[in-house]
Amino acid sequence: LAFRRVRASDKVVIMCGVLVNLALQAVLLAVIRFDMLNNDFTGERIQEMINWRVEQGHAKDNLDAASGETLLFKLCSLQLWSFEQADYQEMSDYLYQPLPGWLLSTLAIVLWVLTVMVEFRAV
């Protein structure tokens, strides 16, 4: 680097910080690109799901007399074999996939640790 009054060890720390920053930003962009941009559910499809929940999921006609479970309860506990179950499974897989959850948590912790390090260094 072109800093004449900065020690060599500080230059190394600055370069490591820049590289860590670039890596964190690349990982964040990759998570957003691969796991958060695709949405297969249009407004019309969501409205159909809401109507199905109200009209079918909680309907008395679809109540299991033996167990007392509603159709919606069976859907949420993955006991149905239907078109609605496939949609619910797709939403569940999107919401609970491992990559965004653990990777974003790790990014948040690393950024927090780096912020704490900056605060300690300022003291």
Secondary structure by P-SEA (a helix, b strand, c coil): cccccccaaaaaaaaaaaaaaaaaaaaaaaaaacccccccccaaaaaaaaaaaaccccccccccccccccaaaaaaacccccaaaaaaaaaaaaacccccaaaaaaaaaaaaaaaaaaaaaac
